[in-house]
Amino acid sequence: MKPLQGIIPIVNTTFHPDGSIDMESQIRLVRHLLGQGVHGLAFFGNAGEGYTLSEEERTMILEAALVEVSGQVPVIVSTGHTGTDQAVRQSVRAAEIGADVLMILPPYLLKPDANGVFGYFRAISDAVSIPIMVQDAPLMTQVAMPVPLLARMGKELEHVEYVKVEAPPTAPKLGALVQQAGGSITAFGGLNANFLIEELDRGSRGAMPGCDLCAAFVKIWDFYQSGERTQAKKLFTRLLPLIRYELQPGLGVSVMKHNLVREGIIANTRVRHPTGSLDAIAQREAEELWNDIHAAE
């Protein structure tokens, strides 16, 4: 597999009104994203409500998605657990099903120190044979992973090849990591790509936003890679009000699903508790932001 790069959205998990998995919408969403030219697909991250899914549901979705993707782009699967043994088991299982890369949070319940975090990722790396992306998301986990620790993991752990930087300020940390890792780590941006341009300027090789604005994100990536930074920044700036709105903890997923329903891609905006749903006022606000973006096209 070639190294990951580009726009790799976190795929929303789609539900029927009763909360059961809507596989028809799920596959339609996968096809839609592939048609928009994304460079990979990531399943069961925070925007994918992976924290609400059973192991059986994760297996069902992943197996069906892999059939649909059929090798067109890499598939990244979020695994990990609050316990190291279970994190290893989930990671091995995802690799067996066919994941190309594992995206893994540190254990966030007991919040181990640097040696504990290193040991957790070492155990997973020793158990699998596919690349690992460390998800550095302290706003959610409250687990700090300083640049020297991340760089050390890249240098000393065989399968740790990527870091998704979601520790603000993201761009300076990403740049420092790229410098200190010395080529052993490929850095990606997170937090719904809200500092995409600044991260690219500092050596990011891509971003992992939600999946309702991917056509625009792919255009931004293409502009930037062809040397048209001004055009990339202009388009990115147009998206920023909605990107900001979607960064509201617990509500961003609902915003994305409303946008996808508006486009006719998925059938329902249903989320699973504790993910929050937009009230009527928020729905109007989100629709206005969506319309503002498309009115400028």
C-alpha positions as CSV (number, residue, x, y, z in Angstrom):
1,M,0.0,0.0,0.0
2,K,1.2,3.5,-0.9
3,P,1.6,5.9,2.1
4,L,-1.6,7.7,3.0
5,Q,-2.2,11.2,1.9
6,G,-5.0,13.5,0.9
7,I,-8.6,13.9,2.1
8,I,-9.7,10.9,4.2
9,P,-13.2,11.6,5.7
10,I,-14.5,10.0,8.9
11,V,-17.6,8.2,7.5
12,N,-20.8,8.8,9.4
13,T,-22.6,5.7,10.6
14,T,-26.2,5.8,9.3
15,F,-29.2,4.7,11.4
16,H,-32.9,4.1,10.8
17,P,-35.3,6.2,13.0
18,D,-35.4,3.3,15.5
19,G,-31.6,3.5,15.9
20,S,-30.8,0.3,14.0
21,I,-28.1,0.4,11.3
22,D,-29.3,1.6,7.9
23,M,-27.1,-0.4,5.6
24,E,-28.7,0.9,2.4
25,S,-27.8,4.5,3.4
26,Q,-24.4,3.4,4.6
27,I,-23.4,1.9,1.3
28,R,-24.9,4.8,-0.6
29,L,-22.7,7.2,1.5
30,V,-19.6,5.1,0.7
31,R,-20.4,5.3,-3.0
32,H,-21.0,9.0,-2.8
33,L,-17.7,9.6,-1.1
34,L,-15.8,7.5,-3.6
35,G,-17.4,9.4,-6.3
36,Q,-16.2,12.7,-4.8
37,G,-12.6,11.6,-5.2
38,V,-11.6,11.1,-1.6
39,H,-8.2,9.5,-1.0
40,G,-9.3,7.0,1.7
41,L,-12.2,6.3,4.0
42,A,-12.1,6.1,7.8
43,F,-14.6,4.2,9.9
44,F,-15.7,4.3,13.5
45,G,-14.0,7.6,14.5
46,N,-15.7,10.1,16.6
47,A,-17.8,11.5,13.7
48,G,-18.7,7.9,12.9
49,E,-20.1,7.4,16.4
50,G,-17.9,4.3,16.8
51,Y,-18.3,4.7,20.5
52,T,-22.0,3.7,20.2
53,L,-21.5,0.6,18.1
54,S,-21.4,-3.0,19.1
55,E,-18.6,-5.3,17.9
56,E,-21.1,-7.1,15.7
57,E,-22.3,-3.8,14.1
58,R,-18.7,-2.7,13.5
59,T,-18.0,-6.0,11.7
60,M,-21.1,-5.9,9.6
61,I,-20.4,-2.3,8.4
62,L,-16.7,-2.9,7.8
63,E,-17.2,-6.1,5.8
64,A,-19.9,-4.4,3.6
65,A,-17.8,-1.3,3.1
66,L,-14.7,-3.3,2.1
67,V,-16.8,-5.0,-0.6
68,E,-18.0,-1.7,-1.9
69,V,-14.6,0.0,-1.8
70,S,-12.9,-3.1,-3.4
71,G,-9.4,-1.7,-3.1
72,Q,-10.1,1.7,-4.7
73,V,-8.8,3.6,-1.7
74,P,-7.3,2.7,1.7
75,V,-9.7,1.9,4.5
76,I,-8.7,3.2,8.0
77,V,-10.5,1.6,11.0
78,S,-10.6,3.2,14.4
79,T,-9.8,0.6,17.1
80,G,-8.4,0.8,20.6
81,H,-9.9,0.4,24.0
82,T,-9.4,1.6,27.6
83,G,-7.7,-1.7,28.3
84,T,-4.5,-2.8,26.4
85,D,-5.5,-6.4,25.9
86,Q,-8.9,-5.4,24.4
87,A,-7.2,-2.8,22.2
88,V,-4.9,-5.5,20.9
89,R,-7.8,-7.9,20.2
90,Q,-9.9,-5.2,18.4
91,S,-7.0,-4.2,16.3
92,V,-6.1,-7.7,15.3
93,R,-9.7,-8.3,14.4
94,A,-10.0,-5.2,12.2
95,A,-6.8,-6.2,10.4
96,E,-8.1,-9.7,9.9
97,I,-11.3,-8.4,8.3
98,G,-9.3,-6.2,5.9
99,A,-8.5,-2.8,7.3
100,D,-5.5,-1.2,5.7
101,V,-4.6,1.1,8.6
102,L,-5.6,1.3,12.3
103,M,-6.4,4.6,13.9
104,I,-6.0,4.3,17.7
105,L,-6.6,6.6,20.6
106,P,-4.5,6.2,23.8
107,P,-6.2,4.6,26.8
108,Y,-8.2,7.5,28.3
109,L,-9.8,6.1,31.4
110,L,-6.8,5.7,33.7
111,K,-4.7,8.1,31.6
112,P,-1.3,6.5,31.8
113,D,2.0,8.4,31.8
114,A,4.3,8.5,28.8
115,N,5.7,5.0,29.5
116,G,2.2,3.6,29.8
117,V,1.1,5.1,26.5
118,F,4.2,3.8,24.8
119,G,3.6,0.3,26.2
120,Y,0.0,0.4,25.0
121,F,1.0,1.2,21.4
122,R,3.9,-1.2,21.5
123,A,1.6,-4.0,22.4
124,I,-0.7,-3.2,19.5
125,S,2.2,-2.7,17.1
126,D,3.7,-6.1,18.1
127,A,0.4,-7.8,17.4
128,V,-0.4,-6.5,13.9
129,S,1.3,-6.2,10.6
130,I,-0.5,-3.1,9.2
131,P,0.3,0.6,9.8
132,I,-1.0,2.4,12.9
133,M,-2.2,6.0,13.1
134,V,-1.9,7.4,16.6
135,Q,-4.8,9.7,17.3
136,D,-3.6,12.6,19.4
137,A,-6.8,14.1,20.7
138,P,-6.3,15.4,24.2
139,L,-9.5,17.6,24.1
140,M,-11.4,14.3,24.2
141,T,-9.0,11.9,26.0
142,Q,-7.3,14.3,28.4
143,V,-4.1,12.2,27.6
144,A,-1.2,14.4,26.6
145,M,1.2,12.9,24.0
146,P,4.1,15.4,23.6
147,V,6.0,15.6,20.3
148,P,9.0,13.7,21.7
149,L,6.8,10.8,22.7
150,L,5.1,10.7,19.3
151,A,8.4,10.9,17.5
152,R,9.8,8.1,19.7
153,M,6.9,5.9,18.8
154,G,7.4,6.5,15.1
155,K,11.1,5.6,15.4
156,E,10.9,2.6,17.8
157,L,7.6,1.0,17.1
158,E,7.5,-0.9,13.8
159,H,4.0,-0.2,12.7
160,V,3.4,3.3,14.0
161,E,3.6,5.3,10.8
162,Y,1.1,8.1,11.2
163,V,-0.2,10.6,13.7
164,K,-3.5,12.5,13.5
165,V,-2.8,15.7,15.3
166,E,-5.8,17.1,17.1
167,A,-4.0,18.8,20.0
168,P,-4.5,22.6,19.6
169,P,-2.7,24.6,18.4
170,T,-2.5,21.9,15.8
171,A,-0.3,23.4,13.1
172,P,2.7,24.2,15.3
173,K,2.6,20.8,16.9
174,L,2.3,19.1,13.6
175,G,5.2,21.1,12.2
176,A,7.4,20.2,15.2
177,L,6.5,16.5,14.9
178,V,7.4,16.5,11.2
179,Q,10.8,17.9,12.1
180,Q,11.6,15.8,15.1
181,A,10.3,12.5,13.7
182,G,12.8,12.7,10.8
183,G,10.6,10.9,8.3
184,S,9.5,8.1,10.6
185,I,6.0,9.7,11.0
186,T,3.5,11.0,8.4
187,A,1.3,13.7,10.0
188,F,-2.4,14.3,9.3
189,G,-4.7,17.0,10.6
190,G,-7.9,16.5,12.4
191,L,-10.5,18.6,14.3
192,N,-12.7,18.7,11.1
193,A,-9.8,20.2,9.2
194,N,-10.3,23.6,10.7
195,F,-6.6,24.5,10.3
196,L,-6.1,22.7,7.0
197,I,-4.1,25.3,5.2
198,E,-1.8,26.1,8.1
199,E,-1.2,22.3,8.6
200,L,-0.3,21.8,5.0
201,D,2.1,24.7,5.2
202,R,3.9,22.8,8.0
203,G,4.1,19.4,6.4
204,S,0.8,17.7,6.8
205,R,0.1,15.1,4.2
206,G,-3.7,15.3,4.5
207,A,-6.8,15.8,6.6
208,M,-9.5,13.7,8.1
209,P,-12.7,15.9,8.2
210,G,-16.3,14.9,8.4
211,C,-17.9,13.6,5.2
212,D,-20.4,16.3,4.2
213,L,-18.0,18.7,2.5
214,C,-15.6,16.2,0.8
215,A,-16.0,17.5,-2.8
216,A,-14.8,20.9,-1.6
217,F,-12.0,19.5,0.5
218,V,-10.7,17.5,-2.4
219,K,-10.7,20.6,-4.5
220,I,-8.7,22.4,-1.8
221,W,-6.2,19.5,-1.7
222,D,-5.9,19.6,-5.5
223,F,-5.3,23.3,-5.6
224,Y,-2.7,23.2,-2.9
225,Q,-0.8,20.2,-4.4
226,S,-0.7,22.0,-7.8
227,G,0.8,25.1,-6.2
228,E,-2.4,27.2,-6.2
229,R,-2.3,28.0,-2.5
230,T,-4.3,31.2,-3.0
231,Q,-7.2,29.4,-4.6
232,A,-7.0,26.7,-2.0
233,K,-7.2,29.2,0.8
234,K,-10.0,31.1,-0.9
235,L,-12.2,28.0,-1.1
236,F,-11.2,26.9,2.4
237,T,-12.2,30.3,3.8
238,R,-15.7,29.9,2.3
239,L,-16.2,26.6,4.2
240,L,-14.9,27.9,7.6
241,P,-18.2,29.1,9.1
242,L,-19.7,25.6,8.7
243,I,-16.5,23.9,9.8
244,R,-16.6,26.0,12.9
245,Y,-20.2,25.2,13.6
246,E,-19.6,21.5,13.2
247,L,-16.8,21.6,15.8
248,Q,-19.4,22.0,18.6
249,P,-18.9,19.0,20.8
250,G,-21.7,16.5,20.5
251,L,-23.5,18.4,17.8
252,G,-21.2,18.3,14.8
253,V,-22.3,14.8,13.8
254,S,-25.9,15.8,13.7
255,V,-25.0,18.8,11.5
256,M,-23.2,16.5,9.1
257,K,-26.1,14.1,8.9
258,H,-28.6,16.9,8.2
259,N,-26.4,18.1,5.3
260,L,-26.2,14.5,3.9
261,V,-30.0,14.1,4.2
262,R,-30.4,17.5,2.4
263,E,-28.3,16.1,-0.4
264,G,-30.3,12.9,-0.6
265,I,-27.3,10.8,0.3
266,I,-28.6,9.2,3.5
267,A,-32.2,8.7,4.6
268,N,-32.3,9.9,8.2
269,T,-30.5,12.3,10.6
270,R,-30.8,9.8,13.5
271,V,-27.8,9.8,15.9
272,R,-27.3,7.6,19.0
273,H,-27.2,8.9,22.5
274,P,-25.0,10.5,23.9
275,T,-24.5,12.1,20.5
276,G,-26.6,15.3,20.4
277,S,-29.3,16.2,18.0
278,L,-29.9,19.6,16.6
279,D,-33.0,21.5,17.8
280,A,-35.2,23.5,15.5
281,I,-33.1,26.7,15.8
282,A,-29.8,24.9,15.2
283,Q,-31.3,23.2,12.2
284,R,-32.1,26.6,10.7
285,E,-28.6,27.9,11.5
286,A,-26.9,24.9,10.0
287,E,-29.1,25.1,6.8
288,E,-28.2,28.8,6.5
289,L,-24.5,28.0,6.6
290,W,-24.9,25.2,4.1
291,N,-26.9,27.5,1.7
292,D,-24.2,30.3,2.1
293,I,-21.5,27.9,0.9
294,H,-23.5,26.7,-2.1
295,A,-24.8,30.2,-3.1
296,A,-21.2,31.2,-3.7
297,E,-20.5,28.4,-6.2
